[in-house]
Amino acid sequence: MPRLQYMATLSQGVGHTSPLVSKDNVTAFIPTDIAFNQISRDEVIALFANRTLAEKTVRSHVVQHLIDLDLISVGMDTQLTNLAGDQITLFKQHDGRILVISPLGIARIVGQNIQASNGIIHVVDTVL
């Protein structure tokens, strides 16, 4: 299992308003720590220093639906709205890989359908 500490720490910094702890029946697309290491050090520092930016980032990775990726068919687009209000698309490629397409980038699912106490976690390789 990839390390997911950056997002856990970011969510804790947001506190009780974090959708990762305050909402039920959510699907979270959690970036790996490697994904956070791919953005600039200055961006990471700004993200952790600015509560508003941190909350928007956490909300960008969560939708208010339970999404079982095993139910997505090859070639199928699934349109969702994340809790930041942005449209995201899930797309299953012919090789079985699933992409998360958002206004901020494209991430690949690298771990899926992990049960959490309040929903489902899918691990992604990019911070959205």
N, C-alpha and C positions, 0 to 999 in steps of 0.2 A: 504494500500500500504506500503510495507516495505521501510525503510529508505535506500537511495542510496547516501548519502552524501560523503562517502569516495571516490567513483569512480568519482563523480562530481569534488571534490577537486583535485584529482589526474589528471584528464583531464585538469582542469584549469591551473595546474602547468606546464603541458606539453606545453600549449599555443596554438598558431595558427596551430601547426603541429599535434595537436590531431585529429584523424579521427572522433571523436565524434562531432567536430565542423567544420572541413575543408572538409568533403566529403559528397556527397549526395548518396541516395539509398543504405544506409548501414543498416545492422542488428547488433545491439549491445547486447551482453550478459552481463548484468550489475550485478555484485555481490552485494548482500545486505551488509549493514554495519555489520550485524552479521557475514557474511562470512569473512570480513576483521578482525573481532575480534577473529576469530578462528585460524588465523596465529599468529606467535609469535610477541610480541611487537617490538623486534629488527628487524624483517623482515619488519614490517610496517614502522618503522622509516627509514630503509635503502631505502625502496621503495619511500618514499616521499622526501628523501634527494638526490637521484640519478636520475637526469632527464632522462638518457638513460634507466635505469631500469624502470622508470615510463612510458616512452613512449612505451617500449616493452610490458609492462603489459597491457596498454590501447589497443594497437594493437592486443594483444592476445585475446581480447574480442570482436573484430569487424570483420565482413566479408563484402565484397563489393557486396552484393546481398540483395534483400529484401526477407526475409524468413517468410512466413506466416505459423505458426506451425499447423494451422487447416488443412493444405493441406498434412501433413505428415501422412502416413498410419501406422497402428500398425505393428510392426515387420520390418519396413522399415529403412534402413540405408541411411542417406543423408551425403555425403562426401563434405566438404568445406575446403577452405584454408583461414585462418584468415590473417589479415594484417601484422602479424609478420612473415608470411610465413609458419606457421605450419598447418598440416592437423588436422581438427577436424571432428567429426562425431556426427550427431544428430540421436538418436535412440528412437523410440516410443515403450514403453513397452505395454504388453497386458492390464495392468491396466490403460493405458492412459497417464502415466507419461512419460515425455520426458527427456532424458539424453543428456548432452553435454560431449563428450569424447574427451579429448585433451591429448597431451604428458605429460602435467603437472597435470592431474587429471580428475576426473569425477564430473560434477555438475548436479544437478536436476533443471529443470525449475520450478520456483515457482510463476511466473507471466508472462503472454505471450501476444503478439500482441498489445503492447502499442504503439500507433502512436506517432512519434516524427516529428519535422519539417523536418528532413533529412532522415527519415527511420523508422525502427521498433525497439522497445526495448523488450527484453525478460529478465526477472529477474532470476538470478541463485543463488544457495545457497552456492557456493564455488568460491574462487578466482582461476582462471585458469592460 
